[in-house]
Amino acid sequence: MDDIRALIAEVLADHLNAPGATSVGNPDFPALMNELGRRARAAARRVALASAEDKNTALRAMAGCIRAQADAILAANEKDLSEARAKGQPASFIDRLMLDPRRLEAIAAAVESIADLPDPVGRVLARFERPNGLQIERMATPLGVIGVIFESRPNVTADAGALCLKAGNAAILRAGSESFRTSLAIAQAMGEGLEQAGLPADAIRLVPTRDREAVGAMLSGLDGNIDVIVPRGGKSLVARVQEEARVPVFAHLEGLNHVYVHGKADLEMAKTIVLNAKMRRTGVCGAAETLLVDRACAGTHLKPLIAALIEADCAVRGDEAVQAADPRVTPATEEDWRTEYLDAIISVRIVDGLDEAIRHIEAYGSHHTDAIVTDDQAAAERFLAEVDSAIVLHNASTQFADGGEFGFGAEIGIATGRMHARGPVGVEQLTSFKYRIRGSGQTRP
């Protein structure tokens, strides 16, 4: 064990001080990863049996440690930011990466708020009696060890670790190289909080290397010690995870989200929703990327909507009809309808009614989050029923695609698949179940 700890310390030193350092080819690297898996499995067994009170005490202690170590976390973040700026990363990327005292307090508060949620473990999901007298109940249980692979958002470290703990799981977190220092500082604070509460620090561990080789090791399952993988990042990361993973995956595709302004939409409401959906934070997965405007209201709504976006410093790319409405609009290509900009850019298209809007979303969307703005209740109900996305909204911004806004405390990601979890993945979605059966001597004939 001491050898493994020494290797972890060596790898940490390499990667904190030398961004280009690599462990690939190091004969001890597989041993490091497998040891992380074994220790996480042992921690998961302890956490699975922890009481709700013990887990909540740990969550509050973790929030306290994040606050107590704010200076160290923000200093680490400044190093990550300096490196990202030196690489010429765009403003939207910098915004996703950046922490300040307000954002760090929000991270700590989110961890604390998870302690206030009902404990998802041990819930009786169903109870029934068979004619032979067997008493059967289905009870929520932890998933086990959850591997979370994410890119530039350091808050995911806290959100994912806290949610996994609340649901009785251990978490192995692999941060992107750009947020490595910040994520490591947050994870270390959380580990201290766990130990203060008498739970194992191994329940939340950040992989101590920037190597992409670590991703492959996690996707292999770490010798059977990872039960599920949650990817949170761009299309290339999610595609790799889905292609290579040898354990189940909570799919999290890109947020290619739409706002459809129906022919009976209130113009002022539409302007407010569109601006918020696109511009509140352009780099989040809930940001709108395409605006669809019904031809029935284009004569009154299109120009004001385009003008509002451009005046908010959003670049607009549109089809011919949209270009004709405002000379500042640039032509949209076929690729624009398939692009998650994560920036102050939006593509705009005129559609002939609800059916064409739904067809466009089905053809180009990512089944993440889509919204309709309309005063027509029947049209809204059709949209909510027929658009096959994890989150569909009527007269509300797509930026509500967030576990905190759902009352989940936080989220580990937005699942866009159809198996087990869909939409914001909170504590309830991080559980499985088992059947408990009580008999009185029954045997099967």
C-alpha angles and dihedrals in degrees: 000000000000089000091055092048090050090051091050090052091049093049091047091052091050095050100041092052104031116042092193096050118126137198094193108125092022104131090215094054096087088047090053093051094045091048090053088053095049093048091048090052091052090047091048091057091054095044092048089061096042117115122246088249092054093049092047091049088053093049092052090047090051091052089050092051091050089054093044091051096043094121093054093045093049091047090053090048092053089056090051090048093049090052092047092050091048088055090053096245113177123257093254090056092048089051092054091050100042124102127187129172092274094051092044091052088051089054092051091045091051091054090048092049091056088064088062094057120098113267106259094200118092095018111149103231096182138359128190143151126232122221089253091061099256112148109217127187132174111219131190115245134178120270093227120229117010122197114207119193114188140160131215106347110097092188088071088072091064098035095049096042094048095046093048091050093048089053091050096255136125119232132213108195126198112192126198116259091249093061097032100115094044094046092048092052091050092047091050090052091050091049090054090051091052092052092048088056094048097253124121117271086216088075088081116031132162114214102251097224140068092216118128084216086076090063091056091049091053093047088055088060098246094264093316096312099114116072101185138006125219114194117198115183146059130340095267093054094047091046091053092048093049092047100045106028116117092188129060117286132210097219115227110180126185119286102249092166131178137206112202115199103204124211091258097048121132105243098220092048090047092052092049094048096044093049092048094044092052107028110029088087115346096193100060123098091241094061116118114246102177131041118202116196121194113237087226091070101025092102092062104023109036101071095045091048093050092045092050091052095047092046087054088057095256117143112229124210116186150168121260095279092051092047090052090055095059129013091215091069115099123212118275118222128208088261092059092067088057098045129106098203099184083196140083093289129106134181117221129199137177114230131191101236139308096309093057091045091054091046091052092050091048092049099045108017129098098223089249113112132339133170139199124205112204146125090217106100094193092053090048092051091050091050092049091048100042105037105090100212131127090243126027123178138194117208094346137101121265087230088082085080091111133110092228090056089051090056092252092124090236138338138239090213144307109277114212098180125093102233123095099326133035130173120005108007106221134159096294091053090052092067134080125193144234134199120246115197126191120195141173100222100306119164127188115251 
